[in-house]
Amino acid sequence: MEVILPRYSVVPTEEKRRFTTWRADQTDMRFVLVQGDEAKAAENYRLGDFVISGLRPAAAGAITVEVVFEVDVNGILCVT
């Protein structure tokens, strides 16, 4: 679990993170988004999840994707 937007972040805000594949021939990446301060993801509020699919098979760590997390002035989260 990685903190992307810490508590009390000023909105609007935008954060970018790069993620890489962790196993050979991985063709998709799954992300689960949670909101909360607990150390374990299961103890926080689940906002949703998304999958980036269609990655070409390659060695572990060879594929990197950049994910942008944006919160607008209304507190709406957009992930691209």
C-alpha positions in Angstrom: 0.0 0.0 0.0 1.3 3.4 -0.9 -0.1 6.8 0.2 -0.7 9.0 -2.9 -2.6 11.9 -1.4 -1.9 12.5 2.3 -4.6 13.7 4.6 -5.3 17.5 4.5 -3.9 17.9 1.0 -4.9 21.2 -0.5 -7.5 20.8 -3.3 -7.4 21.0 -6.2 -4.3 18.8 -6.4 -2.6 16.3 -8.7 -0.1 13.6 -8.0 1.7 11.3 -10.5 3.1 7.9 -9.7 5.0 5.4 -11.9 4.3 1.7 -11.4 6.1 -1.2 -12.9 5.3 -4.8 -13.5 6.5 -7.2 -10.8 6.4 -10.5 -12.6 7.4 -11.8 -16.0 4.9 -11.7 -18.8 2.4 -9.6 -16.8 -0.2 -8.2 -19.2 -2.3 -6.2 -16.7 -2.0 -4.2 -13.5 -4.8 -4.0 -11.0 -5.1 -1.1 -8.5 -7.4 -0.8 -5.5 -8.1 2.7 -4.2 -8.8 3.2 -0.5 -9.4 6.2 1.7 -8.3 6.3 5.3 -5.4 6.5 7.7 -5.1 2.8 8.8 -1.9 0.9 8.0 -3.9 -2.0 6.4 -5.8 -1.4 3.2 -8.6 -3.7 4.4 -9.3 -1.4 7.4 -9.9 1.7 5.2 -12.9 2.7 3.0 -12.7 1.2 -0.5 -13.3 3.8 -3.2 -13.0 1.5 -6.1 -10.5 -0.3 -8.4 -9.2 -0.2 -11.9 -7.2 -2.4 -14.3 -4.7 -1.3 -16.9 -4.7 -4.1 -19.4 -3.2 -4.9 -22.8 0.4 -4.6 -21.6 2.9 -6.5 -23.8 4.5 -9.5 -22.2 8.0 -8.7 -21.0 10.4 -9.3 -18.2 9.5 -8.3 -14.7 10.1 -4.5 -14.2 10.4 -3.8 -18.0 7.0 -2.2 -18.3 6.3 1.1 -16.5 3.0 3.1 -16.5 2.3 6.5 -15.1 -0.9 7.0 -13.2 -2.3 10.5 -12.5 -4.5 11.1 -9.5 -6.4 14.4 -9.5 -8.8 15.8 -6.9 -10.9 18.8 -8.1 -12.2 21.7 -6.1 -15.4 19.6 -5.4 -13.4 16.7 -3.9 -14.0 14.5 -7.0 -11.2 12.0 -7.6 -10.2 11.4 -11.3 -7.6 8.7 -12.1 -5.9 8.6 -15.6 
